Amino acid sequence: MSLEMKEIKTDQHRFTVMISEEQIRAAVQKLGKQISKDYDAKNPILVGVLNGSFLFVADLVREISIECEIDFLKIG
């Protein structure tokens, strides 16, 4: 899949998109399935480091089909 180089600008910064939203979504789905398989019959604890991981952890948990716990910590 080729990715058209897209640039995102804010007031002070300029970013180049290196991985598409679709590629990220597919990777999160794959990771969720793998966690579900590897930790079946267990109760894993997912720990997200704030700020910045909340949406990723939320998307990942949606892809996990087993019961798990979620916690967050903030460093700083």
C-alpha positions in Angstrom: 0.0 0.0 0.0 1.5 3.3 -1.0 1.1 6.3 1.3 0.8 9.7 -0.2 3.1 11.9 1.8 0.7 14.1 3.8 1.8 17.0 5.9 0.0 18.3 9.0 0.7 21.8 10.2 0.0 23.5 13.5 0.9 27.0 14.6 4.4 26.0 15.5 5.0 22.6 14.1 5.0 20.6 10.9 4.5 16.8 10.7 4.8 14.3 7.9 2.4 11.4 8.1 4.5 8.2 7.9 1.9 5.6 8.7 -1.7 5.8 7.5 -4.7 5.6 9.8 -5.7 2.4 8.1 -2.3 0.8 8.8 -2.5 1.9 12.5 -6.0 0.5 12.8 -4.9 -2.9 11.3 -1.9 -3.1 13.6 -4.1 -2.4 16.7 -6.6 -5.1 15.5 -3.8 -7.6 15.1 -2.3 -6.7 18.5 -5.7 -7.1 20.2 -6.2 -10.5 18.6 -2.7 -11.6 19.6 -3.2 -10.4 23.2 -6.5 -12.3 23.4 -4.8 -15.4 22.2 -1.7 -15.2 24.3 -3.6 -14.3 27.5 -6.7 -16.5 27.2 -7.9 -17.7 30.6 -5.8 -15.0 32.3 -6.7 -11.5 33.4 -4.0 -9.2 31.9 -3.6 -5.7 33.2 -3.0 -3.0 30.6 -1.1 0.0 31.8 -1.2 3.2 29.8 1.2 6.1 30.4 -0.5 9.4 30.3 -0.7 11.8 28.6 -1.1 10.4 25.1 -1.9 6.8 25.5 -5.6 7.0 26.4 -7.1 6.8 22.9 -4.6 4.1 21.9 -5.5 2.0 24.9 -9.2 2.6 24.3 -8.9 1.4 20.7 -6.8 -1.6 21.8 -9.2 -2.7 24.5 -12.0 -2.7 21.9 -10.1 -5.3 20.0 -9.4 -7.6 23.0 -12.0 -10.3 23.3 -11.0 -11.5 26.8 -11.5 -9.9 30.2 -8.7 -7.5 31.2 -8.0 -4.7 33.6 -6.9 -1.2 32.6 -4.9 1.3 34.6 -3.1 4.5 33.8 -0.2 6.3 35.4 1.2 9.7 34.9 4.9 10.5 35.1 6.1 13.9 35.7 
